[in-house]
């Protein structure tokens, strides 16, 4: 393959290599990570682009892959050994990766876990340890890696200490400190107490009579308690877990961030089965360990639960579905929610029509490009009543 003549992507074949200004120098970061890996006896470390709640969008604090590699695409996996580093991503991001990676990294143009497994088997000797943070991998992804390495003489070793976080240290962005607020009753159609009662009824009606429901998806907890936040771009959610039992409600969240109205709402049923006990966000694992020592059955949705949490629950005490009963209930909109949805679409349609009219006037004058267009439609939407911002970055294109 002839060397590229483009000047916006890296060329690692020249001496010295050509690196565009969009590249991040990762030499020191990789050296620090490798030192930490040696301390823990790790031969290969897997770094995903996900967070602990399997969110599509993640906060800056959870952007471990971007910090380690320089690659800022939304989907990718990195594997680091003592002398090699590789990044896997799909075809949407190949050009972007060549603009952002330095020559420490091999770009692998696939996302198949089988491909990652084969690469690991080539570079990690028999008897080697392959490690990851189990609280950043879905149950399915963990099982895929386990299958890929099964019988190979390499061990898949979960490490609860995140090695990237250790190396990132004080430079890692702080957690969000913005307020978590109650959604006004005019938007919900049912109180959180009614929702909790409905979920408990589903627990009673289930043939296995689960004693608790574990919620890991951030939208599950936000919906259940009619609370909202802005911890993640384009999503009105906040970092949390919930363990709902027949008689108790434990909400794992940074309690100091709850608005006064939210705190009063959650405590209104105290003491009693509708009293929400606030616990620190980081205490969910310890609480779950204690809870599952009893004669219990925990119902969870595997789509949003990490392998780390899942593995804390003994198999005989697990009730698994793809989606939790909260996610299923959330999917069925009551009459009031349907009315609100239609009203929101009307307001959005007004903004889009205003935008199309503006384009008709501005484009012939040659005074608008895609970027300005995206900014303008965002402003028109913001001007509509009840707007809390877009649900994703505007995708603006022409021609």
Number of C-alpha atoms within 10 A of each C-alpha: 3 4 9 11 8 9 12 18 22 24 21 15 11 9 7 8 12 16 21 18 12 17 20 19 17 17 14 10 16 22 14 15 22 22 16 16 20 13 9 14 13 22 23 25 25 19 24 20 23 23 20 23 23 20 16 13 18 20 15 17 17 20 20 21 23 20 18 21 27 19 26 18 17 16 18 22 20 24 21 22 21 18 12 13 18 18 25 23 21 14 11 11 18 16 12 16 26 22 22 24 26 26 21 16 20 15 17 18 15 17 16 12 17 15 15 21 16 12 14 22 18 9 15 17 13 12 11 19 19 25 24 23 22 22 24 24 24 24 20 14 14 20 13 16 16 16 14 19 19 12 9 13 14 19 18 19 16 17 17 13 13 17 23 22 15 13 19 16 10 9 9 17 13 9 13 17 13 14 18 27 20 20 16 11 11 10 13 16 16 15 14 20 17 13 18 20 14 14 21 20 12 16 20 13 11 9 8 11 15 22 18 25 24 24 27 25 27 22 22 24 25 24 19 22 21 22 21 22 21 19 21 19 17 15 21 18 21 24 23 23 25 26 22 22 22 17 12 15 21 19 22 21 21 19 16 13 17 21 16 13 12 21 18 11 18 21 16 14 13 11 11 12 15 19 18 22 14 17 18 15 16 13 12 19 15 10 14 17 14 10 16 17 11 9 8 17 22 25 26 25 22 20 18 23 26 25 22 21 19 23 12 14 19 13 12 9 17 17 18 15 12 13 17 25 22 24 19 13 17 15 9 10 13 14 10 13 16 13 13 16 13 11 12 15 11 12 16 18 13 13 20 16 13 15 19 12 10 15 17 10 12 14 12 9 9 8 10 15 14 13 12 12 20 16 12 18 20 18 14 16 22 16 13 14 10 10 12 13 16 13 10 10 11 14 9 13 10 5 2
